[in-house]
Amino acid sequence: MIANSRDDPLYYLKNFQAVLSWVNERYPDLLAVEEREFIETFPCLPEPARALLVRMIMRKGTLFRASKLNYAEIGDSHVAVEPLLAAGWVETDADLAFEALCDLLTKAEIVAAFRHHQPGTGLRKPELVEQLQAVVGEPRRFAQWCPHSDDAVYTLHLMGLCDRLRLMFFGNLRQDWSEFVLADLGVYRYEQVAFSPESRAFRCRDDIEDYLHLHACRERFEADEPVADILATLPGIHDNRWLESRRAKLLFRLGQACERQDELAQAQCIYADCTHPGARVRHLRVLERRERFEEALALAREAELAPESAAEAQHLERLMPRLHRKLGLPRPARRPPADIERIDLALDRHASRAPVELAVRDALHDASAPVHYVENTLITALFGLLCWEAIFAPLPGAFFHPFHSGPVDLLRADFSTRRQALFDACLGKLDGGEYRDTILTNYQAKRGIVSPFVHWEALDDTLLERALACFPPGHLRLWFERLLEDIAANRAGMPDLIQFWPEENRYRMIEVKGPGDRLQDNQKRWLDFCARHAMPVAVCYVQWQDHG
């Protein structure tokens, strides 16, 4: 699908046309009249006109100076633009606001165009624009702003339409046309997944419009519009699970904004209706801050019956004693902390400029017991390599274009349950020696392909060999099952270092804490998990040696 830029100077045009064909093939029932007409008309234009239009679409903004549209493969842009003007897709010399004009001009051009206003030539461009802002007047055409220039300005009127087509292709507005270039140059390589007719992001036209509406609400939020104004236009619960997850995430961010602004009553209402992970914890915190302890206790007891995650269970362990104390109730029993090995090191801060984790790695390293800095990369990579087939299974709604780094539903609650049989088969290989062959085969066959779990630059043959020799398959199974319980939370917080004893086929995980550094919640959960399953884990506390 991707045209090669080294072989074809019009690669970008062919890639754009491929997107139009892809969307037309998969969304014929969802296309608006304007979109369908564009897809039908575009191939009929002369090649230079099509190429120039795509160049404009792929650049930033909607205003372009004719003198800046110079492309050898297109030729004279003044000729190429004529069919675009005739189609109404591009307009020449439309009225320009002063700010838009200044975005197109250099500082020297602004000084020359407004020399009769005696602008301060010693000012920086933003200061110059601000100085002239009060005296320039209403919007006007470029020829009126700059009567001595022989240049022209083109206005592109298709960006909204092309954004919708891009949305239908990618299923989001985060990815753009540069994906084709990066893939063509080999910067990113993607797993090839089979696409069925059901492999599309949107089921109906309302899904597209609702996505765009949610996106606009998010942009308004990021532009600091009042939360109440955004809430007034935010749609209700959506029956599309993917869109509902986006709506819930925005609602969660709105609640956080209310907390920061000390609008606790509004935050409480938002969290009460929000299904985004973590919303119930925020709800409990707001109730506690509002001193509504009885309501908080009732909600906390409900959460204890079925915590949504290990993170929520950890928060409840801290919250319950406080609520009981506030309400004069007996203190609840607490689980004793896990017994975790402690290492204390005194290191010379001047002997190494490396980060503290690497300094500890070097201090503990021994030829017979090598230490690797892995943090969150090794266990996740082993999981990703063993379960590659399950992760990239072409389930409906999981993949719908060639540039996915992982399945769309990766962080949704039903990710593993939808693939239960596939993951069972992958993890079942841990019962024998087959898992090693699978991991090593995928390591060679898939090397360099983008994965949500495998960071290739963190792996090498030696590290992989030692891990497979020293990690018991029972430990791998426990780690992998924990990852699947909550991928978003559990693929972070793993110990920084791994020490191997290859001759003895054993290992030790080490979390490093420099002076004044404390364990984070997700790190505590991983340490506790490992300790409770008799996995060798330690925390190394570093102090700097005092030479004076």
N, C-alpha and C positions, 0 to 999 in steps of 0.2 A: 504493500500500500504506500510505502514511503519512497518518494522520488529522491534520487541521489544528486546532491548539489555539486559533486565533483564531475558528474557526467552530463548534467542538464542545467543550463543557466535558468531555465524556467521551472525548476523543481518546486518552488513555492506555489506556482499556479496549478501544477498538477496535484499537489497535496490538497490545495483548497478545493479543487474540483472533486477529488476523492471524498472529501468530507461532505460536499453537497450530495454526491451519489449515495454515500452511506446513510445520511439522514433521510433522503428521499426514499431509499429502499426500506428503512426500518420504521419511519414515522409518516407514511402517506396519509393515514387517517387523522393525524394530529396537526398537520401543517395548516397554518392560516393562509388565506388567499394571497396575501402579499408575499409570504415566504414561498409558496408554490410558484407564483409568477416569477420571482427572482430566480429560483432554481431552473425554471424552464427557459428563461430569457438569457441568462448569463452565458451559456455555451454558444449562443448565436452571435455574440459580439466579436469584433476582430480581436485577434490574439493580443496585440499591444494594449488595447483598451482593457481587456480582462487582466492582463499582467499588472498594469498600472493600478487598477482598482484593488487588486489583492495586496500590492505593495502598500497602499494607503490604509487598507483594513488592518494590516499587520503592524502598522506603526502606531505610535501613541497619539491620542487626541483625534480631533475631527477637522482641524484646520491645517492646511499645507501650502507653503509657498511654492509656486511653480518652479522657481529657480532651484529648489532643493530636491525636486523629483527627477534626478538624473540617473538613469539606468541604461547601461550599454545594450542590454538585451531587449529593451523596449523601444529605444530610439527617441524621437522627438516627442516629449510629453505633451506639448501643445496640440499635436495631432492626435495622440493616443487618447487624450481626455475628451475629445469631441463626442464620441458615442455615449460616454458617461453623462455628459451635460444634456444630451438629447434625451436620454432615458430618465433624467431627473434624479439620478443617484448622486450626482455631484453638482454643486452650484458654484459659479464664479462671482467673485466680488460681492458677496453678501455683506450686510451691515456687521461691523465688528465693534464690540465693546473695547474700551481702552485697554483693560487688563489683557484681553485676548490678543490684541495687537502687539502689546509689549512682549508677550510670550513668543511671538514670531520674530521680533526684531532684536538685534544686538544692542548693547548700550550705545555704541557709536551711532547706529541708525536712529535710535530714539533721540539722541542729542541733535542730530542733523534735522530730523523731521519737526522737532519742536524748538528750534533755535530761537524763534521769535518770542518764546516764553522765557528765554535766557535760563535754561536749566543749569544746575550746578554740576559742571563736568567732573568735579572731584569726588562726587558721590558714587557709592556703589549702585548697581542697577536697581535693587529693591528700593533703596532710598530715593533714587531718581524718580522711579515710578510713583512712589508715594507723594513726592513733591509736586509732580505734574497732575496727579489725580484730581485735585480740586479745580483745575482751570481748563481741562480738555473738552468738556461738554459731552453731548450725547453720542451714542454709537453712530458710525458712518462707514461707508465703503472704504476699502483699502486705498483705492485711487484718490479718495478725498483726504484720507489720513496722510498719505505719502504721494502727493501729486507729481513729484519729480522722479518717482521710481517707475521703471518699466516692468516691474514684477507683477504677479497676480497671486491671489489667494483663493484656493479651492476649499469648499466646505463639503465634507462627506456626510450624506444624509442616511447612510445605511448601517451605522454602528449598532443601533438598537436591534435591527433585524439580524445582523451578523452575530451579535451576542446571543440571540435566541438560538440560532443555528449551532453556534459553538456550545451552548448549554445542552442542546439535544445530543450532540456528539459526545461530549465529555461527561455529561451528567453533573457538571459543576461549572462555576465561573472562575474557579481558582486556576485551572489549567488553560493555556492559550496556545496559539499557533507555534510558539517556540518549541513545543514538544516534538514536532516533526524535525526541526533542525537539530535538536539535541540527540534525538534517536539516530538521525542520519549521520551525524558526526561521531557516533559511538560513545557519546558522553553517558548516555543511559541505554541499557538493553533491557527489554521487557520480555517476560514469559509469554509465549504464544498460546493463547487460549482459544478453543473453538467457540464460535458465537452461533447461537441458535436464533430463530426468529423472535423468541421471547427475550433475547438479550438486549434490553433497552431500559433506560433509566425511568422513563415516564409511561404511565398507563393511559393517560387521557390528557386532553388539553388543559383541563383544570390543574393538573399536577404541575405543568410548566408555569402557568400563571401564578400558582401558589408559591412555587419556588422563587420566582422573580419578586413576588410581593415580600416574602420573608427576607430575601437578599436586600431589598430596599429598606426594610425595617432595620436590618443589621447595619447598613450604611448610615442610616439616621442615628442609630445609637452610637456608632463610632464617631459621628460628627457632633456628639454631645447634645443632641436634642433631648428635651425633658422626657423622662421615663414614662410619665403619665400619658404624654401625647402618643408615644409609640405603643403603649399598651392598648390605647383606644382603637388602634387600627390593626393590632395583632390578631390573626385568625385563630379560631378555636381549634380544638383537638382534631387532628387530621387522620383519616383512615389509611393513608399511606404511611407505613411504619417508618420508612426512611425520612419522609418529610416531617413526620411527627417528631423524630429524633432531632432534626434541625430546629424545629419550633421550640422544643423543650430546652435545647442548649441556649438559644437566645433568651428564653424566659429566665433561665438560670442566671445568665449574665445581667439581666435587668434586676433580678433580686439582689445580686451582689452590689450593683450600683446603688440601690436603695439603702443597703446596709452601710456603704461608705458615706452616704449622705445623711445617715442617722434617721432615715425614714423607715423605722422598724415595723410599723403596722403594715405599710405597703409591702415590705419585704416578706413579712409573714404570710400575707395573702398570696403572693406570687409563689413562694415555696410550697405552700399547701396544695397548689394545683399543678406543680411541676414534677415531671417524671424523670428528669435528667439525673444521672448518677450523682449522688452527693447532695441532692436537694433536701432530702429528709434530715441530713446532718445539719445543713444550714438552717433549716426550719427549727430544729432543736436549739441551736445556738441563739437564734433570734428570740425564741420563747424564754430562754434563760436570761438574756439581756433585758427582756421586758418584765422579768421577775414573775412570769406566769408559770410557776414551778409545777403546779398540779397538772396543767396541760402538757408540760414538757415530760413529766414522769409517765403520763398515760401514753404519749407517743413513743417514748423510749422503750416502755415495756412491750408495746406492739412491735417495735423494730427488733427487740431482742429475740422475739419468737422466730423471725426470719430476716436476719441481717442481709442487706443487699450485697455486701462485700466484706472482705476482711478489714478494709479501712473503716467501714461503718461499725463493725464489731469492736474495733480498737477504740473508736471514739466513745462508744457506749460504756466501755470499761472505765473510762475516765469520768464520764458524765454522771453515771449512776451514783457514785459516792457523794458527789456535790449536791445532787437533787435530794438525796435522802437526808443529808445534813441540813439543807435549807428547810425541809419539811419536818424535821425532828423525828425522822424514821431511823430504825436501826441500820447501821452501816452494812451494805451487802458484802458477802464474801468475795474476795478477789483471788483470781488464779495466781499462784506463785510464779515469779519470773523464771524463765528457762536459764539453766546454768550454761554460761558461755565463756569459753577460755578468754583470758585477758593477756595481752602482750604489751609490755612497756618498753619503749625504746628511747634512748637519748641520742640524738643525732646532731652533727655539726652543721648548722644552717649555712655556713660559708663553704663547706666542702662540695656542695652540689647546688646548682641553680635550678635543678629539676623540681617539679611539683612534689609535694610530700608523699604522694602515693608511689611515685617512681623512686624516691629516695628510700622508702621502706622496701620496695622491691629489690633494690640493689643491696640493701643492708642484709636482707634475709636470704638472698640468692646463694646457692651453693651448687657446685657441679653435680652432686648427687641428689640435690633437692632444688631444682630450678623453680623460679617464681616468675609468673607472667601477670602483667597488668591486663585485665579483661573486663572489669566492671560489669556492664550489662550486655556484653557481646557474645560470650562463649556459650552459655547455656541456651540463650535464644537461638544462636546459630545452629547448635546441635538439634534443637527442636525443629527449626525451619528446614534443615536438610533432611531429617528423618520423615517429616510430615509434609514434604513439598507437594506430593500428589493431592493430599487432602486440602491444603491451603489454596492451591490453584485449581481446584475442581470447578468445572464450568457450570455451576448451579445457576438457575434462573435468577437474574438480578444481581449476580455477583460480579460479572464483568460485562461491559458493553462497549468497549473501544480498545484499541491496541496499546494504550499507554497506562495501564494500571500497574502500580507498584504492589498491589495486593487486592484482595476482594473488597468490594464496597462495604460489605456488612461485617468487616473484620472486628470492629469494636462494638457491635450490637450484641445484646444479651443472648440471642439465639444462634450466634456464629457456630459454636461447637455442636449444638444439638442438631442443627441442620446437616451437619457432616459427621454425625456420631459414628456411623458404620465405617466411614473412611478413617477417622482418627483411631477407632478401635483397631482397625487393621494395621495402621502404622505403629501404634504403641504395642500391639501384639508381637511385633518383631523383637521387642526387648526381652521376650521370654526365651529367645535363643540367640545365636550369634549373628542372625541375619541383619540386625540393626546396624552393625558396623559396616557391612557391605553397602547397605542403602545409603548411609551417610557419606561414605567415601565416594561412591558412584555419583551421587548428586553434587558433591563438592567439585568433582572434575567436570561433570556434564553441564552444570548450571552456573559455573563460576562467572561472576560479573553481571549476572541477571539481577535486576532490582528485586528485592524481597523486603517485606516488613520485618523480618526476623534476622536475616543474614547480612551482617556488615562485612563485606569481603576484605576490606583493608585491615580488619582486626584479626583475620585468620591467616595461618600459614600451616604448612605440612607438619612441622614439628609440634606445634600447639595441638593440632587435631589428633595427631598420633598419641601424644601423652594423655589427652583427655579421654580418648577411647580406651586406653590401657588402664587408666587409674580410676575413672568414674564407674562405680557399680551400676549395672543396668537398672537395679531397683531404685537407686537415687535419681537416675535420669527420668524414670517413670513418674516419680513423685514431683519432680520439678516441672515436667511437661504438663502433668495434670493440673498443677497449680497455675501455670500459665493460662491454660484453657479456661480456668474458673473466672479469670478477670484479666484479659490481655492488657487492657489499658493501664491498669495499676501494677500488675505483677511482672511486666517485662522491664521494670525499673526497680532500683533499690537493692540489687544484688551486690555482694561483696566486691571490693575493688580488685583483689589479687587472688590468684590460685597458686598454691605451692604443690608440686608433684614430687613423689618419690617413685620414679619409674621402676626401679629394681624391686620395690615392694608392692607395686600396684595400688598405691594409696595417695590421698591428696589432703589438702587443708585449704579452706576458704578464709580469706582475711579481709576484714573491713578496716580501713585506715582512717584515723581521726587525728588531725593536727592539733596543736595547742588552741584551746578555746572552741574547737569544733565539736558539735554534738550530733548524735545519731538522729537521722530524720525518721519520720513515722514509717515510711515504706521500707527503710533499711531495718528498722526494729522488727517489722513483720517478717521479713526474709530471714533474719537471724533467728528469730523465735521458731519459725517453721523448720529451719535446718536443725536447730538444737533439739527440738522435740522429736525429730525423726532420727536422732543419733548420727547426724552428719557432722563431720569435723569442721567446725567453724570457730573463728576467733575474731576479737576486735583488738587492733593494735593502736595504742595511744602513744603519740609522739610528743616528746619535749625536746626543745632545742638546748644544746649544751651552752653553758655560760662560761665564756673564756676570761671574763674580767672580774 
